[in-house]
């Protein structure tokens, strides 16, 4: 039986594996996830997950058109 990781951890690990560390739109993140076999329903779902974790300080939301997201470095 495969243990399913949390959505945030799935996103973070794929972006780290793909060596994407700069701000990205939810659409760009979704494209990278799909290239690595991770299934999310839409860019909106990705944005919702990241926005939820921004409240906890795990993700920075860079407001603009479109919004961009960046993981907060745990070492800072």
PDB file with one MODEL, atoms N, CA, C and O in Angstrom:
MODEL        1
ATOM      1  N   UNK A   1       0.837  -1.183   0.000  1.00  0.00           N
ATOM      2  CA  UNK A   1       0.000   0.000   0.000  1.00  0.00           C
ATOM      3  C   UNK A   1       0.879   1.243   0.000  1.00  0.00           C
ATOM      4  O   UNK A   1       1.803   1.353   0.805  1.00  0.00           O
ATOM      5  N   UNK A   2       0.596   2.169  -0.892  1.00  0.00           N
ATOM      6  CA  UNK A   2       1.370   3.404  -1.005  1.00  0.00           C
ATOM      7  C   UNK A   2       0.811   4.453  -0.053  1.00  0.00           C
ATOM      8  O   UNK A   2      -0.393   4.712  -0.037  1.00  0.00           O
ATOM      9  N   UNK A   3       1.689   5.052   0.737  1.00  0.00           N
ATOM     10  CA  UNK A   3       1.272   6.116   1.650  1.00  0.00           C
ATOM     11  C   UNK A   3       1.224   7.413   0.859  1.00  0.00           C
ATOM     12  O   UNK A   3       2.207   7.791   0.221  1.00  0.00           O
ATOM     13  N   UNK A   4       0.109   8.083   0.898  1.00  0.00           N
ATOM     14  CA  UNK A   4      -0.062   9.328   0.151  1.00  0.00           C
ATOM     15  C   UNK A   4       0.469  10.500   0.970  1.00  0.00           C
ATOM     16  O   UNK A   4       0.043  10.729   2.102  1.00  0.00           O
ATOM     17  N   UNK A   5       1.390  11.226   0.389  1.00  0.00           N
ATOM     18  CA  UNK A   5       1.938  12.404   1.054  1.00  0.00           C
ATOM     19  C   UNK A   5       0.942  13.549   0.958  1.00  0.00           C
ATOM     20  O   UNK A   5       0.065  13.548   0.095  1.00  0.00           O
ATOM     21  N   UNK A   6       1.079  14.517   1.840  1.00  0.00           N
ATOM     22  CA  UNK A   6       0.235  15.694   1.805  1.00  0.00           C
ATOM     23  C   UNK A   6       0.476  16.492   0.531  1.00  0.00           C
ATOM     24  O   UNK A   6       1.534  16.393  -0.090  1.00  0.00           O
ATOM     25  N   UNK A   7      -0.507  17.274   0.159  1.00  0.00           N
ATOM     26  CA  UNK A   7      -0.425  18.036  -1.081  1.00  0.00           C
ATOM     27  C   UNK A   7       0.769  18.988  -1.097  1.00  0.00           C
ATOM     28  O   UNK A   7       1.486  19.069  -2.094  1.00  0.00           O
ATOM     29  N   UNK A   8       0.984  19.705   0.003  1.00  0.00           N
ATOM     30  CA  UNK A   8       2.097  20.653   0.045  1.00  0.00           C
ATOM     31  C   UNK A   8       3.429  19.934  -0.106  1.00  0.00           C
ATOM     32  O   UNK A   8       4.309  20.400  -0.829  1.00  0.00           O
ATOM     33  N   UNK A   9       3.581  18.816   0.563  1.00  0.00           N
ATOM     34  CA  UNK A   9       4.824  18.064   0.488  1.00  0.00           C
ATOM     35  C   UNK A   9       5.055  17.522  -0.926  1.00  0.00           C
ATOM     36  O   UNK A   9       6.188  17.494  -1.406  1.00  0.00           O
ATOM     37  N   UNK A  10       3.985  17.097  -1.583  1.00  0.00           N
ATOM     38  CA  UNK A  10       4.102  16.628  -2.969  1.00  0.00           C
ATOM     39  C   UNK A  10       4.579  17.748  -3.880  1.00  0.00           C
ATOM     40  O   UNK A  10       5.474  17.547  -4.701  1.00  0.00           O
ATOM     41  N   UNK A  11       3.988  18.920  -3.737  1.00  0.00           N
ATOM     42  CA  UNK A  11       4.374  20.061  -4.570  1.00  0.00           C
ATOM     43  C   UNK A  11       5.830  20.434  -4.305  1.00  0.00           C
ATOM     44  O   UNK A  11       6.619  20.587  -5.237  1.00  0.00           O
ATOM     45  N   UNK A  12       6.175  20.579  -3.038  1.00  0.00           N
ATOM     46  CA  UNK A  12       7.529  20.991  -2.673  1.00  0.00           C
ATOM     47  C   UNK A  12       8.569  19.991  -3.181  1.00  0.00           C
ATOM     48  O   UNK A  12       9.586  20.396  -3.745  1.00  0.00           O
ATOM     49  N   UNK A  13       8.333  18.717  -2.993  1.00  0.00           N
ATOM     50  CA  UNK A  13       9.333  17.727  -3.377  1.00  0.00           C
ATOM     51  C   UNK A  13       9.533  17.681  -4.890  1.00  0.00           C
ATOM     52  O   UNK A  13      10.659  17.514  -5.358  1.00  0.00           O
ATOM     53  N   UNK A  14       8.458  17.825  -5.655  1.00  0.00           N
ATOM     54  CA  UNK A  14       8.602  17.822  -7.111  1.00  0.00           C
ATOM     55  C   UNK A  14       9.372  19.054  -7.571  1.00  0.00           C
ATOM     56  O   UNK A  14      10.252  18.945  -8.425  1.00  0.00           O
ATOM     57  N   UNK A  15       9.057  20.215  -7.023  1.00  0.00           N
ATOM     58  CA  UNK A  15       9.765  21.431  -7.427  1.00  0.00           C
ATOM     59  C   UNK A  15      11.238  21.363  -7.045  1.00  0.00           C
ATOM     60  O   UNK A  15      12.094  21.842  -7.789  1.00  0.00           O
ATOM     61  N   UNK A  16      11.539  20.774  -5.893  1.00  0.00           N
ATOM     62  CA  UNK A  16      12.942  20.600  -5.504  1.00  0.00           C
ATOM     63  C   UNK A  16      13.641  19.631  -6.440  1.00  0.00           C
ATOM     64  O   UNK A  16      14.765  19.885  -6.872  1.00  0.00           O
ATOM     65  N   UNK A  17      12.989  18.530  -6.756  1.00  0.00           N
ATOM     66  CA  UNK A  17      13.554  17.532  -7.669  1.00  0.00           C
ATOM     67  C   UNK A  17      13.801  18.142  -9.047  1.00  0.00           C
ATOM     68  O   UNK A  17      14.805  17.843  -9.692  1.00  0.00           O
ATOM     69  N   UNK A  18      12.881  18.995  -9.494  1.00  0.00           N
ATOM     70  CA  UNK A  18      12.999  19.626 -10.809  1.00  0.00           C
ATOM     71  C   UNK A  18      13.904  20.862 -10.756  1.00  0.00           C
ATOM     72  O   UNK A  18      14.143  21.511 -11.774  1.00  0.00           O
ATOM     73  N   UNK A  19      14.398  21.176  -9.566  1.00  0.00           N
ATOM     74  CA  UNK A  19      15.292  22.315  -9.336  1.00  0.00           C
ATOM     75  C   UNK A  19      14.658  23.645  -9.707  1.00  0.00           C
ATOM     76  O   UNK A  19      15.308  24.525 -10.271  1.00  0.00           O
ATOM     77  N   UNK A  20      13.373  23.778  -9.379  1.00  0.00           N
ATOM     78  CA  UNK A  20      12.666  25.053  -9.535  1.00  0.00           C
ATOM     79  C   UNK A  20      12.610  25.706  -8.166  1.00  0.00           C
ATOM     80  O   UNK A  20      11.960  25.192  -7.256  1.00  0.00           O
ATOM     81  N   UNK A  21      13.284  26.832  -8.015  1.00  0.00           N
ATOM     82  CA  UNK A  21      13.294  27.453  -6.692  1.00  0.00           C
ATOM     83  C   UNK A  21      12.848  28.907  -6.706  1.00  0.00           C
ATOM     84  O   UNK A  21      12.754  29.522  -5.643  1.00  0.00           O
ATOM     85  N   UNK A  22      12.577  29.465  -7.853  1.00  0.00           N
ATOM     86  CA  UNK A  22      12.108  30.844  -7.911  1.00  0.00           C
ATOM     87  C   UNK A  22      10.602  30.916  -7.863  1.00  0.00           C
ATOM     88  O   UNK A  22       9.928  29.885  -7.879  1.00  0.00           O
ATOM     89  N   UNK A  23      10.065  32.116  -7.805  1.00  0.00           N
ATOM     90  CA  UNK A  23       8.610  32.285  -7.805  1.00  0.00           C
ATOM     91  C   UNK A  23       7.998  31.747  -9.098  1.00  0.00           C
ATOM     92  O   UNK A  23       8.532  31.955 -10.187  1.00  0.00           O
ATOM     93  N   UNK A  24       6.882  31.062  -8.958  1.00  0.00           N
ATOM     94  CA  UNK A  24       6.193  30.483 -10.111  1.00  0.00           C
ATOM     95  C   UNK A  24       4.697  30.701  -9.961  1.00  0.00           C
ATOM     96  O   UNK A  24       4.180  30.806  -8.849  1.00  0.00           O
ATOM     97  N   UNK A  25       4.008  30.768 -11.096  1.00  0.00           N
ATOM     98  CA  UNK A  25       2.544  30.839 -11.065  1.00  0.00           C
ATOM     99  C   UNK A  25       1.986  29.447 -10.766  1.00  0.00           C
ATOM    100  O   UNK A  25       2.688  28.443 -10.893  1.00  0.00           O
ATOM    101  N   UNK A  26       0.729  29.405 -10.373  1.00  0.00           N
ATOM    102  CA  UNK A  26       0.080  28.119 -10.119  1.00  0.00           C
ATOM    103  C   UNK A  26       0.043  27.279 -11.393  1.00  0.00           C
ATOM    104  O   UNK A  26       0.181  26.058 -11.323  1.00  0.00           O
ATOM    105  N   UNK A  27      -0.137  27.901 -12.542  1.00  0.00           N
ATOM    106  CA  UNK A  27      -0.158  27.180 -13.824  1.00  0.00           C
ATOM    107  C   UNK A  27       1.215  26.573 -14.107  1.00  0.00           C
ATOM    108  O   UNK A  27       1.303  25.419 -14.529  1.00  0.00           O
ATOM    109  N   UNK A  28       2.290  27.338 -13.880  1.00  0.00           N
ATOM    110  CA  UNK A  28       3.642  26.825 -14.100  1.00  0.00           C
ATOM    111  C   UNK A  28       3.930  25.648 -13.164  1.00  0.00           C
ATOM    112  O   UNK A  28       4.530  24.650 -13.563  1.00  0.00           O
ATOM    113  N   UNK A  29       3.494  25.787 -11.928  1.00  0.00           N
ATOM    114  CA  UNK A  29       3.690  24.703 -10.953  1.00  0.00           C
ATOM    115  C   UNK A  29       2.916  23.466 -11.386  1.00  0.00           C
ATOM    116  O   UNK A  29       3.441  22.354 -11.332  1.00  0.00           O
ATOM    117  N   UNK A  30       1.680  23.651 -11.812  1.00  0.00           N
ATOM    118  CA  UNK A  30       0.867  22.525 -12.278  1.00  0.00           C
ATOM    119  C   UNK A  30       1.545  21.815 -13.447  1.00  0.00           C
ATOM    120  O   UNK A  30       1.552  20.585 -13.501  1.00  0.00           O
ATOM    121  N   UNK A  31       2.107  22.565 -14.371  1.00  0.00           N
ATOM    122  CA  UNK A  31       2.803  21.961 -15.520  1.00  0.00           C
ATOM    123  C   UNK A  31       3.973  21.100 -15.064  1.00  0.00           C
ATOM    124  O   UNK A  31       4.165  19.998 -15.578  1.00  0.00           O
ATOM    125  N   UNK A  32       4.758  21.589 -14.102  1.00  0.00           N
ATOM    126  CA  UNK A  32       5.898  20.821 -13.583  1.00  0.00           C
ATOM    127  C   UNK A  32       5.400  19.559 -12.874  1.00  0.00           C
ATOM    128  O   UNK A  32       5.968  18.480 -13.041  1.00  0.00           O
ATOM    129  N   UNK A  33       4.342  19.706 -12.086  1.00  0.00           N
ATOM    130  CA  UNK A  33       3.780  18.550 -11.377  1.00  0.00           C
ATOM    131  C   UNK A  33       3.348  17.474 -12.370  1.00  0.00           C
ATOM    132  O   UNK A  33       3.652  16.295 -12.187  1.00  0.00           O
ATOM    133  N   UNK A  34       2.643  17.881 -13.413  1.00  0.00           N
ATOM    134  CA  UNK A  34       2.171  16.919 -14.409  1.00  0.00           C
ATOM    135  C   UNK A  34       3.329  16.245 -15.130  1.00  0.00           C
ATOM    136  O   UNK A  34       3.260  15.054 -15.434  1.00  0.00           O
ATOM    137  N   UNK A  35       4.400  16.997 -15.409  1.00  0.00           N
ATOM    138  CA  UNK A  35       5.584  16.419 -16.060  1.00  0.00           C
ATOM    139  C   UNK A  35       6.229  15.338 -15.196  1.00  0.00           C
ATOM    140  O   UNK A  35       6.905  14.446 -15.708  1.00  0.00           O
ATOM    141  N   UNK A  36       6.015  15.426 -13.877  1.00  0.00           N
ATOM    142  CA  UNK A  36       6.610  14.468 -12.941  1.00  0.00           C
ATOM    143  C   UNK A  36       5.594  13.460 -12.403  1.00  0.00           C
ATOM    144  O   UNK A  36       5.848  12.787 -11.404  1.00  0.00           O
ATOM    145  N   UNK A  37       4.444  13.359 -13.071  1.00  0.00           N
ATOM    146  CA  UNK A  37       3.482  12.320 -12.739  1.00  0.00           C
ATOM    147  C   UNK A  37       2.626  12.582 -11.510  1.00  0.00           C
ATOM    148  O   UNK A  37       1.973  11.665 -11.010  1.00  0.00           O
ATOM    149  N   UNK A  38       2.614  13.807 -11.017  1.00  0.00           N
ATOM    150  CA  UNK A  38       1.744  14.157  -9.884  1.00  0.00           C
ATOM    151  C   UNK A  38       0.439  14.719 -10.430  1.00  0.00           C
ATOM    152  O   UNK A  38       0.446  15.608 -11.281  1.00  0.00           O
ATOM    153  N   UNK A  39      -0.660  14.207  -9.946  1.00  0.00           N
ATOM    154  CA  UNK A  39      -1.960  14.623 -10.452  1.00  0.00           C
ATOM    155  C   UNK A  39      -2.626  15.631  -9.525  1.00  0.00           C
ATOM    156  O   UNK A  39      -2.851  15.365  -8.345  1.00  0.00           O
ATOM    157  N   UNK A  40      -2.929  16.772 -10.079  1.00  0.00           N
ATOM    158  CA  UNK A  40      -3.754  17.782  -9.427  1.00  0.00           C
ATOM    159  C   UNK A  40      -4.834  18.137 -10.438  1.00  0.00           C
ATOM    160  O   UNK A  40      -4.606  18.057 -11.645  1.00  0.00           O
ATOM    161  N   UNK A  41      -6.004  18.527  -9.956  1.00  0.00           N
ATOM    162  CA  UNK A  41      -7.127  18.786 -10.847  1.00  0.00           C
ATOM    163  C   UNK A  41      -6.949  20.038 -11.694  1.00  0.00           C
ATOM    164  O   UNK A  41      -7.367  20.077 -12.851  1.00  0.00           O
ATOM    165  N   UNK A  42      -6.318  21.077 -11.104  1.00  0.00           N
ATOM    166  CA  UNK A  42      -6.243  22.354 -11.808  1.00  0.00           C
ATOM    167  C   UNK A  42      -5.214  23.266 -11.149  1.00  0.00           C
ATOM    168  O   UNK A  42      -4.725  22.997 -10.052  1.00  0.00           O
ATOM    169  N   UNK A  43      -4.903  24.351 -11.854  1.00  0.00           N
ATOM    170  CA  UNK A  43      -4.035  25.381 -11.277  1.00  0.00           C
ATOM    171  C   UNK A  43      -4.722  25.998 -10.050  1.00  0.00           C
ATOM    172  O   UNK A  43      -4.056  26.397  -9.094  1.00  0.00           O
ATOM    173  N   UNK A  44      -6.046  26.071 -10.085  1.00  0.00           N
ATOM    174  CA  UNK A  44      -6.793  26.603  -8.947  1.00  0.00           C
ATOM    175  C   UNK A  44      -6.559  25.748  -7.701  1.00  0.00           C
ATOM    176  O   UNK A  44      -6.405  26.286  -6.605  1.00  0.00           O
ATOM    177  N   UNK A  45      -6.530  24.434  -7.856  1.00  0.00           N
ATOM    178  CA  UNK A  45      -6.277  23.549  -6.714  1.00  0.00           C
ATOM    179  C   UNK A  45      -4.872  23.809  -6.164  1.00  0.00           C
ATOM    180  O   UNK A  45      -4.687  23.875  -4.949  1.00  0.00           O
ATOM    181  N   UNK A  46      -3.883  23.956  -7.046  1.00  0.00           N
ATOM    182  CA  UNK A  46      -2.513  24.244  -6.613  1.00  0.00           C
ATOM    183  C   UNK A  46      -2.487  25.566  -5.845  1.00  0.00           C
ATOM    184  O   UNK A  46      -1.888  25.648  -4.773  1.00  0.00           O
ATOM    185  N   UNK A  47      -3.132  26.600  -6.389  1.00  0.00           N
ATOM    186  CA  UNK A  47      -3.169  27.907  -5.743  1.00  0.00           C
ATOM    187  C   UNK A  47      -3.857  27.837  -4.380  1.00  0.00           C
ATOM    188  O   UNK A  47      -3.434  28.503  -3.435  1.00  0.00           O
ATOM    189  N   UNK A  48      -4.898  27.046  -4.280  1.00  0.00           N
ATOM    190  CA  UNK A  48      -5.617  26.892  -3.013  1.00  0.00           C
ATOM    191  C   UNK A  48      -4.717  26.258  -1.962  1.00  0.00           C
ATOM    192  O   UNK A  48      -4.673  26.720  -0.822  1.00  0.00           O
ATOM    193  N   UNK A  49      -4.004  25.208  -2.334  1.00  0.00           N
ATOM    194  CA  UNK A  49      -3.090  24.539  -1.406  1.00  0.00           C
ATOM    195  C   UNK A  49      -2.016  25.515  -0.946  1.00  0.00           C
ATOM    196  O   UNK A  49      -1.751  25.638   0.249  1.00  0.00           O
ATOM    197  N   UNK A  50      -1.400  26.208  -1.897  1.00  0.00           N
ATOM    198  CA  UNK A  50      -0.319  27.126  -1.546  1.00  0.00           C
ATOM    199  C   UNK A  50      -0.829  28.313  -0.732  1.00  0.00           C
ATOM    200  O   UNK A  50      -0.168  28.754   0.209  1.00  0.00           O
ATOM    201  N   UNK A  51      -1.993  28.826  -1.089  1.00  0.00           N
ATOM    202  CA  UNK A  51      -2.575  29.939  -0.335  1.00  0.00           C
ATOM    203  C   UNK A  51      -2.893  29.555   1.101  1.00  0.00           C
ATOM    204  O   UNK A  51      -2.691  30.346   2.022  1.00  0.00           O
ATOM    205  N   UNK A  52      -3.386  28.346   1.286  1.00  0.00           N
ATOM    206  CA  UNK A  52      -3.689  27.854   2.631  1.00  0.00           C
ATOM    207  C   UNK A  52      -2.419  27.807   3.482  1.00  0.00           C
ATOM    208  O   UNK A  52      -2.439  28.167   4.659  1.00  0.00           O
ATOM    209  N   UNK A  53      -1.325  27.365   2.881  1.00  0.00           N
ATOM    210  CA  UNK A  53      -0.074  27.247   3.630  1.00  0.00           C
ATOM    211  C   UNK A  53       0.653  28.580   3.760  1.00  0.00           C
ATOM    212  O   UNK A  53       1.559  28.711   4.582  1.00  0.00           O
ATOM    213  N   UNK A  54       0.269  29.561   2.966  1.00  0.00           N
ATOM    214  CA  UNK A  54       0.844  30.906   3.121  1.00  0.00           C
ATOM    215  C   UNK A  54       0.439  31.497   4.469  1.00  0.00           C
ATOM    216  O   UNK A  54       1.203  32.249   5.074  1.00  0.00           O
ATOM    217  N   UNK A  55      -0.747  31.162   4.933  1.00  0.00           N
ATOM    218  CA  UNK A  55      -1.206  31.656   6.241  1.00  0.00           C
ATOM    219  C   UNK A  55      -0.327  31.144   7.372  1.00  0.00           C
ATOM    220  O   UNK A  55      -0.202  31.791   8.411  1.00  0.00           O
ATOM    221  N   UNK A  56       0.289  29.969   7.165  1.00  0.00           N
ATOM    222  CA  UNK A  56       1.173  29.383   8.174  1.00  0.00           C
ATOM    223  C   UNK A  56       2.614  29.828   8.007  1.00  0.00           C
ATOM    224  O   UNK A  56       3.467  29.495   8.830  1.00  0.00           O
ATOM    225  N   UNK A  57       2.898  30.586   6.938  1.00  0.00           N
ATOM    226  CA  UNK A  57       4.245  31.069   6.703  1.00  0.00           C
ATOM    227  C   UNK A  57       5.135  30.120   5.913  1.00  0.00           C
ATOM    228  O   UNK A  57       6.335  30.364   5.787  1.00  0.00           O
ATOM    229  N   UNK A  58       4.566  29.037   5.374  1.00  0.00           N
ATOM    230  CA  UNK A  58       5.355  28.072   4.606  1.00  0.00           C
ATOM    231  C   UNK A  58       5.571  28.512   3.163  1.00  0.00           C
ATOM    232  O   UNK A  58       6.520  28.082   2.507  1.00  0.00           O
ATOM    233  N   UNK A  59       4.680  29.373   2.678  1.00  0.00           N
ATOM    234  CA  UNK A  59       4.698  29.807   1.285  1.00  0.00           C
ATOM    235  C   UNK A  59       4.530  31.320   1.258  1.00  0.00           C
ATOM    236  O   UNK A  59       3.750  31.881   2.028  1.00  0.00           O
ATOM    237  N   UNK A  60       5.262  31.973   0.371  1.00  0.00           N
ATOM    238  CA  UNK A  60       5.097  33.407   0.154  1.00  0.00           C
ATOM    239  C   UNK A  60       4.263  33.603  -1.100  1.00  0.00           C
ATOM    240  O   UNK A  60       4.534  32.995  -2.135  1.00  0.00           O
ATOM    241  N   UNK A  61       3.249  34.451  -1.007  1.00  0.00           N
ATOM    242  CA  UNK A  61       2.419  34.782  -2.161  1.00  0.00           C
ATOM    243  C   UNK A  61       2.870  36.154  -2.650  1.00  0.00           C
ATOM    244  O   UNK A  61       2.814  37.140  -1.914  1.00  0.00           O
ATOM    245  N   UNK A  62       3.311  36.202  -3.885  1.00  0.00           N
ATOM    246  CA  UNK A  62       3.750  37.452  -4.495  1.00  0.00           C
ATOM    247  C   UNK A  62       2.586  37.946  -5.338  1.00  0.00           C
ATOM    248  O   UNK A  62       2.288  37.406  -6.403  1.00  0.00           O
ATOM    249  N   UNK A  63       1.946  38.975  -4.837  1.00  0.00           N
ATOM    250  CA  UNK A  63       0.729  39.462  -5.475  1.00  0.00           C
ATOM    251  C   UNK A  63       1.070  40.260  -6.725  1.00  0.00           C
ATOM    252  O   UNK A  63       1.950  41.120  -6.713  1.00  0.00           O
ATOM    253  N   UNK A  64       0.387  39.970  -7.756  1.00  0.00           N
ATOM    254  CA  UNK A  64       0.553  40.615  -9.052  1.00  0.00           C
ATOM    255  C   UNK A  64      -0.366  39.914 -10.013  1.00  0.00           C
ATOM    256  O   UNK A  64      -1.251  39.169  -9.593  1.00  0.00           O
ATOM    257  N   UNK A  65      -0.179  40.134 -11.276  1.00  0.00           N
ATOM    258  CA  UNK A  65      -0.995  39.460 -12.282  1.00  0.00           C
ATOM    259  C   UNK A  65      -0.101  38.613 -13.150  1.00  0.00           C
ATOM    260  O   UNK A  65       0.611  39.179 -13.980  1.00  0.00           O
ATOM    261  N   UNK A  66      -0.081  37.341 -13.030  1.00  0.00           N
ATOM    262  CA  UNK A  66      -0.783  36.525 -12.029  1.00  0.00           C
ATOM    263  C   UNK A  66       0.018  36.416 -10.733  1.00  0.00           C
ATOM    264  O   UNK A  66       1.193  36.779 -10.679  1.00  0.00           O
ATOM    265  N   UNK A  67      -0.638  35.912  -9.699  1.00  0.00           N
ATOM    266  CA  UNK A  67       0.068  35.644  -8.444  1.00  0.00           C
ATOM    267  C   UNK A  67       1.188  34.655  -8.713  1.00  0.00           C
ATOM    268  O   UNK A  67       1.082  33.784  -9.576  1.00  0.00           O
ATOM    269  N   UNK A  68       2.259  34.811  -7.955  1.00  0.00           N
ATOM    270  CA  UNK A  68       3.367  33.856  -7.988  1.00  0.00           C
ATOM    271  C   UNK A  68       3.571  33.336  -6.572  1.00  0.00           C
ATOM    272  O   UNK A  68       3.254  34.010  -5.591  1.00  0.00           O
ATOM    273  N   UNK A  69       4.100  32.139  -6.489  1.00  0.00           N
ATOM    274  CA  UNK A  69       4.276  31.477  -5.195  1.00  0.00           C
ATOM    275  C   UNK A  69       5.725  31.044  -5.043  1.00  0.00           C
ATOM    276  O   UNK A  69       6.372  30.627  -6.004  1.00  0.00           O
ATOM    277  N   UNK A  70       6.222  31.152  -3.808  1.00  0.00           N
ATOM    278  CA  UNK A  70       7.585  30.721  -3.511  1.00  0.00           C
ATOM    279  C   UNK A  70       7.564  30.094  -2.121  1.00  0.00           C
ATOM    280  O   UNK A  70       6.936  30.619  -1.202  1.00  0.00           O
ATOM    281  N   UNK A  71       8.255  28.967  -1.977  1.00  0.00           N
ATOM    282  CA  UNK A  71       8.364  28.336  -0.667  1.00  0.00           C
ATOM    283  C   UNK A  71       9.314  29.149   0.195  1.00  0.00           C
ATOM    284  O   UNK A  71      10.356  29.610  -0.272  1.00  0.00           O
ATOM    285  N   UNK A  72       8.946  29.316   1.447  1.00  0.00           N
ATOM    286  CA  UNK A  72       9.788  30.019   2.408  1.00  0.00           C
ATOM    287  C   UNK A  72      10.864  29.053   2.876  1.00  0.00           C
ATOM    288  O   UNK A  72      10.565  27.930   3.283  1.00  0.00           O
ATOM    289  N   UNK A  73      12.100  29.485   2.818  1.00  0.00           N
ATOM    290  CA  UNK A  73      13.227  28.646   3.231  1.00  0.00           C
ATOM    291  C   UNK A  73      13.126  28.424   4.731  1.00  0.00           C
ATOM    292  O   UNK A  73      13.076  29.376   5.509  1.00  0.00           O
ATOM    293  N   UNK A  74      13.098  27.165   5.125  1.00  0.00           N
ATOM    294  CA  UNK A  74      12.964  26.809   6.543  1.00  0.00           C
ATOM    295  C   UNK A  74      14.166  27.247   7.351  1.00  0.00           C
ATOM    296  O   UNK A  74      14.073  27.347   8.575  1.00  0.00           O
ATOM    297  N   UNK A  75      15.298  27.512   6.706  1.00  0.00           N
ATOM    298  CA  UNK A  75      16.511  27.881   7.429  1.00  0.00           C
ATOM    299  C   UNK A  75      16.581  29.367   7.734  1.00  0.00           C
ATOM    300  O   UNK A  75      17.480  29.795   8.458  1.00  0.00           O
ATOM    301  N   UNK A  76      15.655  30.173   7.202  1.00  0.00           N
ATOM    302  CA  UNK A  76      15.667  31.608   7.469  1.00  0.00           C
ATOM    303  C   UNK A  76      14.738  31.974   8.583  1.00  0.00           C
ATOM    304  O   UNK A  76      14.629  33.148   8.935  1.00  0.00           O
TER     305      UNK A  76
ENDMDL
END
